[in-house]
């Protein structure tokens, strides 16, 4: 039996003429979870969100919410609420009337509207501003008003289309905490579209990574970050370097591969490969160390320092290597400033075999 707020997507497809925006998507989003959909512009994430909300019709497929087929239902009958990116508050109404507007449309009397609106403003910690106009609020406060208005009809699912994109960095981080607190408090399903990787990882119980209208991977954020399925996901989510090499040996347990410049890599086999195959694999940037000379004969890579960026808790060092992809190291800030690097320095980087995520050689994606 489906939980309240569970979303089932079955072969969901949306075409605009000859262009396929969402291509036969199958996915279950658990009821009561916080799900973030992420991907580059034009990947189909906002279109998919709008189809769940009922603002876009499906070309084919089916959507169920809480076990009920809502594919052809009107927007107001689905048990969903959509919070728009620009918040869309009424400038001529105070906060109480903004929040209670949906209740007015549904014929709720004035006294009950006010009571329920004030309760919802209390929940988002804005009851003391109930008589203010939207123009008298900060960006973060306006967002909370929009949240209160979306939640006042007790939806099973709250849909958020890049809700933090209009905020500055300080407010964005603060509102991330508020969104997660609110979702935990309400216990309903949140589906949050974002293009910001740290935002998705910080908030979600499940991250759905999309590209060209399909789901590339859907999993807990730690799995997405540590075990990307493809080079595209490793690159897009950040935090990983993608390398490649030709298999020299494979016994089913361990792989030894060699890159064109003669560097050798060994790591655990996580899929069937044979000698001669070209494989790609990723290594977390924070697991890589810069050394003056190689201390091991495998899992090392020479490079020239191309750029250095101080990030506060770490230093981002970019290397030019013989690999096709840019190679980046996240160095501990203390270790870096004890032995600072300059652009043009020749360095050796190394890592341990257990820090490699192996990607099959034929696991190519449109992100390559």
BELMOGI-V149512 format. One record per residue. N is the residue number from 1. BURIAL is b if it has 9 or more other C-alpha atoms within 8 Angstrom, else e. Layout:
n | burial
N | BURIAL
N | BURIAL
This chain:
n | burial
1 | e
2 | e
3 | b
4 | b
5 | b
6 | b
7 | b
8 | b
9 | b
10 | b
11 | b
12 | b
13 | b
14 | b
15 | b
16 | e
17 | e
18 | e
19 | e
20 | b
21 | b
22 | b
23 | b
24 | b
25 | b
26 | b
27 | e
28 | e
29 | b
30 | b
31 | b
32 | b
33 | b
34 | b
35 | b
36 | b
37 | b
38 | b
39 | b
40 | e
41 | e
42 | e
43 | b
44 | b
45 | b
46 | e
47 | b
48 | b
49 | b
50 | b
51 | b
52 | e
53 | b
54 | b
55 | e
56 | e
57 | b
58 | b
59 | e
60 | e
61 | b
62 | b
63 | b
64 | b
65 | b
66 | b
67 | b
68 | e
69 | b
70 | b
71 | b
72 | e
73 | e
74 | e
75 | b
76 | e
77 | e
78 | b
79 | b
80 | b
81 | b
82 | b
83 | b
84 | b
85 | b
86 | e
87 | b
88 | e
89 | e
90 | e
91 | e
92 | e
93 | b
94 | b
95 | b
96 | b
97 | b
98 | b
99 | b
100 | b
101 | b
102 | b
103 | b
104 | b
105 | e
106 | e
107 | e
108 | b
109 | e
110 | e
111 | e
112 | e
113 | b
114 | b
115 | e
116 | b
117 | b
118 | b
119 | b
120 | b
121 | b
122 | b
123 | e
124 | b
125 | e
126 | b
127 | b
128 | e
129 | e
130 | b
131 | e
132 | b
133 | b
134 | b
135 | e
136 | e
137 | b
138 | e
139 | e
140 | b
141 | b
142 | b
143 | b
144 | b
145 | b
146 | b
147 | b
148 | b
149 | b
150 | b
151 | b
152 | b
153 | e
154 | e
155 | b
156 | b
157 | b
158 | b
159 | b
160 | b
161 | b
162 | b
163 | b
164 | e
165 | e
166 | e
167 | b
168 | e
169 | e
170 | e
171 | b
172 | b
173 | e
174 | e
175 | b
176 | b
177 | e
178 | e
179 | e
180 | b
181 | e
182 | b
183 | b
184 | e
185 | e
186 | e
187 | e
188 | b
189 | b
190 | b
191 | b
192 | b
193 | b
194 | b
195 | b
196 | e
197 | b
198 | e
199 | b
200 | b
201 | b
202 | e
203 | b
204 | b
205 | b
206 | b
207 | b
208 | b
209 | b
210 | b
211 | b
212 | b
213 | b
214 | b
215 | b
216 | b
217 | b
218 | b
219 | b
220 | b
221 | b
222 | e
223 | b
224 | b
225 | b
226 | e
227 | e
228 | b
229 | b
230 | b
231 | b
232 | b
233 | b
234 | b
235 | b
236 | e
237 | b
238 | e
239 | b
240 | b
241 | b
242 | b
243 | b
244 | b
245 | b
246 | b
247 | b
248 | b
249 | b
250 | b
251 | e
252 | e
253 | e
254 | b
255 | b
256 | b
257 | b
258 | b
259 | b
260 | e
261 | e
262 | e
263 | b
264 | b
265 | b
266 | b
267 | b
268 | b
269 | b
270 | e
271 | e
272 | e
273 | b
274 | e
275 | b
276 | e
277 | b
278 | b
279 | b
280 | b
281 | b
282 | b
283 | b
284 | b
285 | b
286 | b
287 | b
288 | b
289 | b
290 | e
291 | b
292 | e
293 | e
294 | b
295 | e
296 | e
297 | e
298 | e
299 | b
300 | b
301 | b
302 | b
303 | b
304 | b
305 | b
306 | b
307 | e
308 | b
309 | e
310 | e
311 | e
312 | e
313 | e
314 | b
315 | b
316 | b
317 | b
318 | b
319 | b
320 | b
321 | b
322 | e
323 | b
324 | e
325 | e
326 | b
327 | b
328 | b
329 | b
330 | b
331 | b
332 | b
333 | b
334 | e
335 | e
336 | b
337 | e
338 | e
339 | e
340 | e
341 | e
342 | e
343 | b
344 | e
345 | e
346 | e
347 | b
348 | b
349 | b
350 | b
351 | b
352 | e
353 | b
354 | e
355 | b
356 | b
357 | b
358 | b
359 | b
360 | b
361 | b
362 | e
363 | b
364 | e
365 | e
366 | e
367 | e
368 | e
